[in-house]
């Protein structure tokens, strides 16, 4: 089929590349000429395992193309996917101006029947507004349908998530549109859930909110573990083996971050308020998430007393491993908080260094070329992102380069006993008492 993706950011580019890999002819539209030029050369502006090779392969096969012209995109695709940003506003609600603008642009160029798909994460009832906007600006009598098809991509495994999805959700009320959507997904072996548009839009927010709830739940448990001398990893294993609960997203740490969870939880809270049914449980999830972050910082302050002029190493800048995304990264928040109190920070990340250099805080810290270089001369090490590379660092070498052997493991990446055996004072999240060699 001929498909158009409007917006070639993280979701749009991954979706377009995977659709092309499945055999569809995909045209991605983006309003940034430099990005389009880069993509046409087979290069991508983000790090996502497997994505670059997929883009190069399908560009070479002429199944994947890029343009800046919305008109060309509307003419090309039988189905038009809207995958533009939906950033948060100060009150937590979603800025839908990009969605509205694309809807108007599609309407102006609409000449024959098209299916318009909301792929971006949007508040419930957005599909209705997109339909009314297109109806208002399109030529009289032009036929179209609007469908909701939320994405469930995890950064770091997005290609696999799209090629081998847990489920495919399609929200719509037109048999004609649903038939085309099901044809698109024929190459993808996964359960297909067909719903109304409003239900499909709610599914995405409800899913992310539930995952954030699991993270905040285990983080609340981690504080109880620390106060009682229990080990949160053992507790998580004990409850996670219950098939009704599951082990996923029960990893205590610094709290959730990234481009999705903070935005989506805030948006769902705002949506519920607008509908007159405040979602107070999610407000508590937000509070626990912030408390966990502050509690971690308090532990650093308690151990070091004064942070001013302390030389600190931070491992990790991306919000999670296997991505270079630093948007709303908790690791970046840690760095900013340490710098604000006068600490001298040296940081390292396997993939996010280039993105981190563009942040305001970059001018106030040093960026190292390896974990050991970052830790050289440090009075404490903070592990802020759970990259596998950090877990494999030789603790003997680490002990040798650090000035004082103090580790704050914000992701429970290291073995506390092994760290203690090498002379480290180790502080994890919910790991009971501080572990150090006797």
N, C-alpha and C positions, 0 to 999 in steps of 0.2 A: 504493500500500500504506500501511497504518498502521504507523508506526515510532515507537519511543520511544528517546530518547537520555538516559541517566542520567549527569548531569555536564555542565554547560554552560560548562566552561572553554574553553581555546583549541581543543582537538581536538573536544570535544563540540559547541560552538557552530558551528564551521565545518562540521562534518559535518552537523549538523541543518539549517543554512541551505542547504547545497548539495543535500541530499536533497529538501528542500522545493522548491527551484528546479527539480529534475528531475521534480516532479509528485507526490511522495509527501506524505502528511499526517503531519507530525512533531510530536511532543510532547516537549519537553526538560524534564527534571526536575533541579532543583537545590535543595540544602538551605539556600541563602542567600536569605531572603525579599526583601532589598533588591536583590540581583542580579536576581531574577525580576521585581520591579517595574520595574526599569530596562529590562530586555529587553522587557517587555510594551509599554513606551513607544516601542520601536523604537530604543533606544540600546544601545550595546555598551561593555563595560568595557575593551576592548583595541583597539589600532590594528592593523588588518590591511587592506591595500588591497582595496577592493571588498566587504568583508564587511558594513559598516554598511548600505549600500544594499540588499544582498541580504536582510538581516534585516528591514529596514523593508518591502520589497516583499512578502515572503512572510508577514509578520505581517498586513499589510493584506489579503492574499489569503486569509487564514485557513488557510493550509497549514502555518504554523509557530506553535506555541503554547508556553507555558511554565507550569510549575507547581512547587510544592514537595512534592507528594504522590506518593510512590513507588507507592502503591496505584493511583492514577489512571493512572500511567504503565504499570504492568503490565496493567491492564485495556485500555488503549488500543492498545498495540502488538502486532502479530503477531510482530515481531522487536524484541528489547530490546538496545540497544547499551550496554555499560558503558564509560564514558569518564571515569572519575574519576582523581584524581592517584595516581601511584605514586612517591612521593619516596624519595630514597636514605637509607639508614641509615649510621651512623658507619663501619661496616665495608665499605661499598660495596654491600651487598646491598639489595634493594628492599623497602620497607615496603608490604606487600600488605593492610594492615588495612582500607583503604577498599574494595578489591575484595571482601574477605571480608564486610564489613558489607553491601554492596549485594547480594551473593549471598544472604545471609540474609533481607534485606528482600524480595527478589524471591520467594524460596521461600515466605515467609509468605502472600504475596498471590496465589500462583499457583493459578489455578482451572482452566485448560485449556491445551492445548498452546501452548508458546512456544519460540522460538529465542532463546537468550541468547548475545550476541556480545561477546567480549573485544576492545574497540577500543583500550584503553590498552596501552602498551608494557609487557609483563610477561615474567618469566622463563619459560623452557620448563617445561612440566608444570603451569603455572598453570590451564590449562583443565580439567585433570583434577581439580584441587582445587576449582575453582568447581563442577564437576558434582557432586562428592561432598558439598559443602556444601549445595547446593540439594536434593539427594536426602535429606540428613539432616533438613532443616527443613521440607520441603514435605509436603503432605498425601499419604498413601499413594495410589499409582495415578495421580498427576498426571504427564502426559507432557511432556517438554521435551528439547531438545538444546542442547549448548554448541558454539559455533563460534569460531574465531580469525580475525579480520579486521584485521590490523595496518594502521595508518595510515602514510603516507609523505609527510606534509605538511612543507613548508619554510616557516617563518615569513617573511612578506614576499611569498610567492606561494602561500599555502595554498589560496585559492579556485580559482586556476587548476590547482593540483596535484590538487585533488579533482574538478573538473569535467572535466579532461583528464589523467587519470592515465597514468603510464608503464605500470603494471600494477595489477591487482587480485588480491590474495592471499586465498584463502578456505581455511581449514583446518577439516576436519570429517570425520566418518565416517558421517553420516546422509544418505541420498539426499533425504529429505524436507526437511531443513534446507538442504542445498546448493541444492535447487531454489528455495527461497524467497530465498536469498542472491543467486542468479543473476538472479532476477526484479527484485530491488532495483536491481541494477547494469545492467539492460538499457539504460537511457538513456545510460549512460556508455560511450563507444566506446574500449575498451582491452582488451589481452590479459588473460584471466582464468586464473590459476594455481590449480588445486585441489590441495590437499595434505592430509596428516594434520594434526591440531592441533599436535603438537609441532614439526613442520617449519615451519609458519606462524609460530609464536612465535619460533623461532630466526632466521627470515629477517630480521625487523626488527632484532634485535640485531646480526646478522652484517652487514647493510647499513650501519648507522650506524658500526659498528666499522671497516669497510673505508674509509669516507669519512674518518674520523678518522685512519686510517693514512696516507691520501694527504696529508692536511694536515701531519701530523708528518714525513712523508718529505720534502716540499718544504721544510719548515722546517729539517730537518737539512741539506739541500742548501744552504740559504741561508747557513748558517754557513760552509760550505766556500767558497761564492762570495765572502763577505766577506774571508776569509783569502787567497784567491787572486786577487782583483781581477776576478772574473767577475760577470755580471749574472744574478741568479736569474730575472728575467722572461724573458730570452732562453733560459735553460736550460729553464724550464717550457714555453715555446713549442716548443722543439726536441723535447722528449720528449712533449708533449701532442698534437702533430700525428700521432703514432703512434696509429692507431685502436684498437690493443690497450690503450692507456693512457688517452687522452682528456685534454683540458685542464681539465675541471671539477675543482675542489677541489685544484688545484695553485697556489694563491695563497699565497705566503709572507707571514707576518704575525706577530701576537702570540700565535698559537695559537688553538685552538678553545675556545669557551665556550658559554653558553646553557643552556637548560633540558633539552636532550636529550643532546648528545654526552658531556659529563662524567659524567652520571648513567648513561647506557647503557653506556659503556665500563667504568665501575666495576662495574656490575651484571653484565656479561658475564664480567668477570674473577672476580667472586664466584661466579657460576653454574658456571664451569669448575672452580673449586677444589672446590665442593661435589660436583661430579660426578667428582672425582678426576683431572681432566686439566687442570692449570694452563695458562692461555693466556699464556705468558710474552711472546709478541710484543706483546700488548696492554699488558702492564705496561711494556714499553719505549716504546710509543706515549705512554702517560701521562707517562713520565719526560721524553721529548723535549718534550712540550707544556709541561711545567713549566719545563724548562731554557730554552726559547725565551722565555718570559715573563721569567724572571730575567735572561736575557742582554740583553733590551731595557732593563730597569731599570738594569743595570750600565752600559750605554752612556750613559744619561742622567747617572748619577752620575759617570762618567769625564769627561764634557764639562763639567759644571757644578761638579764638585769637591764642593761642599757644597750640599745641597738646602734646608737650613733657611733660612727667610725669603726664599727665591727665589719670585718671582712667575711662575707657570706657567699656561699656557692648555691646556685639554684639549678637543679637538673629538671629540665622540661619547661617549655613555653607554650606549646600547643595545648588545646583544651583536652585532648585525648591522644593516645598513640595512633600511629599510622595515618596521620594527617598533618598538614602544615597550617591548619586553621587556628588563628589566635583570637578570633572574635569571641568576646565575652569569656575568655579563658580565665579560669580560676588561678592558673599558674601566673599569668600576667598580673592579676590582682595581688597575688603574694609579692611579686617583685615591686609593684607600685607601692604597696604598704611598707615594705622594708626600706625602700628609697626615701619615702616620706618621713621616716624616722631617722634618717641620716646614715643608714647602713651603706657599705661599699659592696655592691652586688656584682658578681660575675656569673653569667648564665650560659647554659648550653642546651640546645635541642637538636636532635638528629635531622629534622626536616623543616622546622619552622623559623630558622634563623633569618632568612630573607624577609619573611612577613614581619617578624619582630623588629627588624631594623626600620621599618616604616612607622612604628609606634612612637609617640612622644617620649615614653620612658626610656627608649633606646639610647638617647643622648646622655642619660644619667647613669648608665651601667656599662660594664664590659661584657663583650660577647666572646666566648672561648671557642676553640675548634675541636674540643673533645671533653668528655666528662672529667678526666684527670686534670686537664689544664684549668678547667673551671674551679676545681677543688683545691688547686695548689695555693697554699698559704691561708686557706679558709679556717675561720674559727668555728664554723658550723656548716653543715650541708643540709639543704632542704630539697627533698624529692617531691616535685609538684606534678609530674606527668609519668605514668607508668610504662615508659618505653622498655622493651625487653633488653635493649642495650645496657640500660642502667643496672639491671639485675645480674648481668654477666661481668660487671667490672670486678677486677681482682681486689678484694678487700685489703689485702696486704699492701698493694700499691697505693690504694686510697689512703690508708692509715699513714703511709710514709710521706705523702705530699701535703696532708692537712696539718695545720698548726695545732688545732685541738680536736680530739676525736669525738665530735658530737654530731649525731644524725637525727634530723626530724623527717621522718618518712610519712609524707602526707598521702601515700597510696598503698602503704603496707606491702611494698615491693620486696623488701629484703627480709631475710630470716633474722629475727632478733637475737637468737642464740649465737648464730654464726658471726653476727656483727660484734657481739659482746666478746666472743673468743678472740677477735682481732683487736680488742681494746677499745671498742667504741661504746660510748653512752648512746643508747638507742631509744628513741621515742616514736612510737607508731600511733596509729589511730585505733583506740579501743583494744590495745594489746595488754591491758593490765598495768602493772607497775613499770617504771623505767627500767630497762634491761641494761646492765653493765656487768663487766667481769668483776668477780669478787677478789 
